[in-house]
Amino acid sequence: MKKIIEFIQHTMQSFKNSMDQYGEARIVFYESMSALSEQKIISFNKAYTKKHGAIL
């Protein structure tokens, strides 16, 4: 019985660790995506300004 409980605790801890890593990876991914989006918006604004002579 003790072995089963230890196994379950170990499994739960491993799952928790992998979920923590997944969460961190997701945060890093979203941060990099938002940086890309910002660059895209800035370059789009510059291109629009050149084409239309408007200041955005």
N, CA, C and O atoms as a Tinker XYZ file with bonds, in Angstrom:
   224  protein
     1  N      0.829000   -1.203000    0.000000    73     2
     2  CA     0.000000    0.000000    0.000000    64     1     3
     3  C      0.872000    1.266000    0.000000    63     2     4     5
     4  O      0.601000    2.230000   -0.716000    81     3
     5  N      1.915000    1.229000    0.817000    73     3     6
     6  CA     2.817000    2.380000    0.899000    64     5     7
     7  C      3.470000    2.652000   -0.459000    63     6     8     9
     8  O      3.641000    3.806000   -0.851000    81     7
     9  N      3.832000    1.580000   -1.173000    73     7    10
    10  CA     4.461000    1.722000   -2.497000    64     9    11
    11  C      3.506000    2.417000   -3.462000    63    10    12    13
    12  O      3.917000    3.274000   -4.244000    81    11
    13  N      2.241000    2.046000   -3.401000    73    11    14
    14  CA     1.242000    2.631000   -4.305000    64    13    15
    15  C      1.109000    4.123000   -4.031000    63    14    16    17
    16  O      1.074000    4.926000   -4.964000    81    15
    17  N      1.035000    4.498000   -2.763000    73    15    18
    18  CA     0.913000    5.907000   -2.383000    64    17    19
    19  C      2.151000    6.675000   -2.836000    63    18    20    21
    20  O      2.027000    7.782000   -3.360000    81    19
    21  N      3.335000    6.110000   -2.644000    73    19    22
    22  CA     4.576000    6.763000   -3.091000    64    21    23
    23  C      4.567000    6.953000   -4.602000    63    22    24    25
    24  O      4.964000    8.003000   -5.109000    81    23
    25  N      4.108000    5.920000   -5.320000    73    23    26
    26  CA     4.039000    5.987000   -6.776000    64    25    27
    27  C      3.095000    7.113000   -7.219000    63    26    28    29
    28  O      3.421000    7.886000   -8.120000    81    27
    29  N      1.928000    7.194000   -6.579000    73    27    30
    30  CA     0.953000    8.232000   -6.927000    64    29    31
    31  C      1.524000    9.617000   -6.629000    63    30    32    33
    32  O      1.372000   10.536000   -7.433000    81    31
    33  N      2.179000    9.770000   -5.479000    73    31    34
    34  CA     2.778000   11.062000   -5.122000    64    33    35
    35  C      3.853000   11.454000   -6.134000    63    34    36    37
    36  O      3.934000   12.610000   -6.550000    81    35
    37  N      4.666000   10.493000   -6.518000    73    35    38
    38  CA     5.723000   10.748000   -7.493000    64    37    39
    39  C      5.115000   11.166000   -8.840000    63    38    40    41
    40  O      5.588000   12.103000   -9.484000    81    39
    41  N      4.071000   10.462000   -9.246000    73    39    42
    42  CA     3.396000   10.767000  -10.508000    64    41    43
    43  C      2.806000   12.174000  -10.485000    63    42    44    45
    44  O      2.937000   12.934000  -11.444000    81    43
    45  N      2.155000   12.504000   -9.373000    73    43    46
    46  CA     1.550000   13.829000   -9.245000    64    45    47
    47  C      2.626000   14.923000   -9.275000    63    46    48    49
    48  O      2.429000   15.972000   -9.888000    81    47
    49  N      3.750000   14.678000   -8.617000    73    47    50
    50  CA     4.839000   15.659000   -8.592000    64    49    51
    51  C      5.422000   15.840000   -9.997000    63    50    52    53
    52  O      5.692000   16.962000  -10.426000    81    51
    53  N      5.611000   14.729000  -10.703000    73    51    54
    54  CA     6.134000   14.804000  -12.077000    64    53    55
    55  C      5.184000   15.586000  -12.968000    63    54    56    57
    56  O      5.605000   16.404000  -13.786000    81    55
    57  N      3.886000   15.320000  -12.795000    73    55    58
    58  CA     2.865000   16.012000  -13.590000    64    57    59
    59  C      2.904000   17.509000  -13.288000    63    58    60    61
    60  O      2.855000   18.333000  -14.201000    81    59
    61  N      2.993000   17.853000  -12.016000    73    59    62
    62  CA     3.036000   19.260000  -11.595000    64    61    63
    63  C      4.270000   19.945000  -12.193000    63    62    64    65
    64  O      4.174000   21.066000  -12.691000    81    63
    65  N      5.420000   19.281000  -12.145000    73    63    66
    66  CA     6.646000   19.850000  -12.710000    64    65    67
    67  C      6.510000   20.081000  -14.206000    63    66    68    69
    68  O      6.907000   21.130000  -14.714000    81    67
    69  N      5.953000   19.110000  -14.912000    73    67    70
    70  CA     5.826000   19.262000  -16.363000    64    69    71
    71  C      4.830000   20.365000  -16.700000    63    70    72    73
    72  O      5.012000   21.081000  -17.685000    81    71
    73  N      3.771000   20.513000  -15.887000    73    71    74
    74  CA     2.816000   21.588000  -16.127000    64    73    75
    75  C      3.463000   22.952000  -15.873000    63    74    76    77
    76  O      3.178000   23.913000  -16.588000    81    75
    77  N      4.331000   23.044000  -14.859000    73    75    78
    78  CA     5.056000   24.291000  -14.598000    64    77    79
    79  C      5.925000   24.652000  -15.801000    63    78    80    81
    80  O      5.947000   25.803000  -16.237000    81    79
    81  N      6.637000   23.663000  -16.331000    73    79    82
    82  CA     7.500000   23.903000  -17.496000    64    81    83
    83  C      6.663000   24.309000  -18.697000    63    82    84    85
    84  O      7.054000   25.197000  -19.454000    81    83
    85  N      5.505000   23.661000  -18.879000    73    83    86
    86  CA     4.612000   23.978000  -19.990000    64    85    87
    87  C      4.127000   25.423000  -19.866000    63    86    88    89
    88  O      4.093000   26.163000  -20.849000    81    87
    89  N      3.752000   25.815000  -18.643000    73    87    90
    90  CA     3.285000   27.181000  -18.399000    64    89    91
    91  C      4.359000   28.203000  -18.719000    63    90    92    93
    92  O      4.088000   29.221000  -19.356000    81    91
    93  N      5.577000   27.932000  -18.278000    73    91    94
    94  CA     6.688000   28.856000  -18.550000    64    93    95
    95  C      6.948000   28.947000  -20.048000    63    94    96    97
    96  O      7.162000   30.038000  -20.575000    81    95
    97  N      6.932000   27.826000  -20.726000    73    95    98
    98  CA     7.177000   27.814000  -22.167000    64    97    99
    99  C      6.094000   28.612000  -22.890000    63    98   100   101
   100  O      6.379000   29.338000  -23.843000    81    99
   101  N      4.856000   28.472000  -22.432000    73    99   102
   102  CA     3.747000   29.198000  -23.052000    64   101   103
   103  C      3.910000   30.702000  -22.857000    63   102   104   105
   104  O      3.661000   31.479000  -23.779000    81   103
   105  N      4.327000   31.115000  -21.659000    73   103   106
   106  CA     4.527000   32.535000  -21.383000    64   105   107
   107  C      5.620000   33.091000  -22.287000    63   106   108   109
   108  O      5.454000   34.164000  -22.867000    81   107
   109  N      6.726000   32.383000  -22.411000    73   107   110
   110  CA     7.831000   32.820000  -23.267000    64   109   111
   111  C      7.358000   32.906000  -24.714000    63   110   112   113
   112  O      7.692000   33.854000  -25.425000    81   111
   113  N      6.575000   31.909000  -25.151000    73   111   114
   114  CA     6.052000   31.887000  -26.518000    64   113   115
   115  C      5.177000   33.109000  -26.772000    63   114   116   117
   116  O      5.333000   33.789000  -27.787000    81   115
   117  N      4.257000   33.387000  -25.850000    73   115   118
   118  CA     3.370000   34.536000  -26.040000    64   117   119
   119  C      4.129000   35.851000  -26.022000    63   118   120   121
   120  O      3.806000   36.769000  -26.775000    81   119
   121  N      5.145000   35.945000  -25.158000    73   119   122
   122  CA     5.953000   37.169000  -25.121000    64   121   123
   123  C      6.645000   37.374000  -26.457000    63   122   124   125
   124  O      6.687000   38.493000  -26.968000    81   123
   125  N      7.193000   36.297000  -27.033000    73   123   126
   126  CA     7.880000   36.443000  -28.318000    64   125   127
   127  C      6.883000   36.765000  -29.426000    63   126   128   129
   128  O      7.197000   37.529000  -30.339000    81   127
   129  N      5.687000   36.190000  -29.353000    73   127   130
   130  CA     4.663000   36.468000  -30.361000    64   129   131
   131  C      4.217000   37.927000  -30.276000    63   130   132   133
   132  O      4.042000   38.576000  -31.307000    81   131
   133  N      4.031000   38.446000  -29.074000    73   131   134
   134  CA     3.574000   39.837000  -28.955000    64   133   135
   135  C      4.654000   40.785000  -29.461000    63   134   136   137
   136  O      4.341000   41.827000  -30.037000    81   135
   137  N      5.919000   40.437000  -29.254000    73   135   138
   138  CA     7.013000   41.266000  -29.772000    64   137   139
   139  C      6.976000   41.269000  -31.299000    63   138   140   141
   140  O      7.195000   42.306000  -31.925000    81   139
   141  N      6.702000   40.114000  -31.896000    73   139   142
   142  CA     6.608000   40.022000  -33.354000    64   141   143
   143  C      5.445000   40.850000  -33.867000    63   142   144   145
   144  O      5.573000   41.561000  -34.863000    81   143
   145  N      4.315000   40.759000  -33.189000    73   143   146
   146  CA     3.132000   41.523000  -33.598000    64   145   147
   147  C      3.414000   43.012000  -33.540000    63   146   148   149
   148  O      3.023000   43.763000  -34.433000    81   147
   149  N      4.101000   43.439000  -32.474000    73   147   150
   150  CA     4.441000   44.858000  -32.350000    64   149   151
   151  C      5.282000   45.303000  -33.537000    63   150   152   153
   152  O      5.025000   46.353000  -34.126000    81   151
   153  N      6.283000   44.508000  -33.885000    73   151   154
   154  CA     7.150000   44.847000  -35.022000    64   153   155
   155  C      6.328000   44.934000  -36.304000    63   154   156   157
   156  O      6.532000   45.829000  -37.123000    81   155
   157  N      5.400000   43.997000  -36.468000    73   155   158
   158  CA     4.565000   43.964000  -37.662000    64   157   159
   159  C      3.719000   45.232000  -37.747000    63   158   160   161
   160  O      3.600000   45.834000  -38.814000    81   159
   161  N      3.136000   45.634000  -36.626000    73   159   162
   162  CA     2.291000   46.830000  -36.589000    64   161   163
   163  C      3.125000   48.073000  -36.892000    63   162   164   165
   164  O      2.697000   48.935000  -37.659000    81   163
   165  N      4.312000   48.168000  -36.293000    73   163   166
   166  CA     5.187000   49.323000  -36.510000    64   165   167
   167  C      5.590000   49.414000  -37.988000    63   166   168   169
   168  O      5.539000   50.490000  -38.583000    81   167
   169  N      5.991000   48.273000  -38.578000    73   167   170
   170  CA     6.409000   48.314000  -39.985000    64   169   171
   171  C      5.216000   48.606000  -40.895000    63   170   172   173
   172  O      5.377000   49.277000  -41.914000    81   171
   173  N      4.033000   48.120000  -40.551000    73   171   174
   174  CA     2.834000   48.413000  -41.331000    64   173   175
   175  C      2.531000   49.912000  -41.276000    63   174   176   177
   176  O      2.204000   50.523000  -42.293000    81   175
   177  N      2.643000   50.497000  -40.080000    73   175   178
   178  CA     2.401000   51.935000  -39.907000    64   177   179
   179  C      3.387000   52.757000  -40.730000    63   178   180   181
   180  O      3.011000   53.748000  -41.356000    81   179
   181  N      4.668000   52.331000  -40.723000    73   179   182
   182  CA     5.682000   53.055000  -41.499000    64   181   183
   183  C      5.365000   52.983000  -42.988000    63   182   184   185
   184  O      5.446000   53.987000  -43.696000    81   183
   185  N      5.005000   51.796000  -43.457000    73   183   186
   186  CA     4.682000   51.609000  -44.870000    64   185   187
   187  C      3.447000   52.445000  -45.239000    63   186   188   189
   188  O      3.411000   53.068000  -46.300000    81   187
   189  N      2.460000   52.454000  -44.379000    73   187   190
   190  CA     1.230000   53.218000  -44.628000    64   189   191
   191  C      1.550000   54.721000  -44.695000    63   190   192   193
   192  O      1.058000   55.441000  -45.563000    81   191
   193  N      2.387000   55.165000  -43.753000    73   191   194
   194  CA     2.777000   56.577000  -43.703000    64   193   195
   195  C      3.483000   56.990000  -44.991000    63   194   196   197
   196  O      3.209000   58.052000  -45.549000    81   195
   197  N      4.399000   56.135000  -45.458000    73   195   198
   198  CA     5.118000   56.434000  -46.705000    64   197   199
   199  C      4.150000   56.506000  -47.884000    63   198   200   201
   200  O      4.243000   57.402000  -48.722000    81   199
   201  N      3.239000   55.572000  -47.937000    73   199   202
   202  CA     2.324000   55.478000  -49.072000    64   201   203
   203  C      1.318000   56.624000  -49.087000    63   202   204   205
   204  O      1.044000   57.191000  -50.145000    81   203
   205  N      0.773000   56.966000  -47.942000    73   203   206
   206  CA    -0.316000   57.939000  -47.873000    64   205   207
   207  C      0.105000   59.306000  -47.357000    63   206   208   209
   208  O     -0.686000   60.249000  -47.386000    81   207
   209  N      1.326000   59.422000  -46.893000    73   207   210
   210  CA     1.819000   60.693000  -46.377000    64   209   211
   211  C      1.129000   61.105000  -45.076000    63   210   212   213
   212  O      1.156000   62.276000  -44.698000    81   211
   213  N      0.516000   60.143000  -44.398000    73   211   214
   214  CA    -0.174000   60.445000  -43.133000    64   213   215
   215  C      0.754000   60.098000  -41.969000    63   214   216   217
   216  O      1.587000   59.197000  -42.067000    81   215
   217  N      0.594000   60.814000  -40.893000    73   215   218
   218  CA     1.382000   60.496000  -39.696000    64   217   219
   219  C      0.477000   59.772000  -38.719000    63   218   220   221
   220  O     -0.541000   60.299000  -38.270000    81   219
   221  N      0.871000   58.564000  -38.406000    73   219   222
   222  CA     0.060000   57.751000  -37.493000    64   221   223
   223  C      0.675000   57.762000  -36.111000    63   222   224
   224  O      0.143000   57.137000  -35.194000    81   223
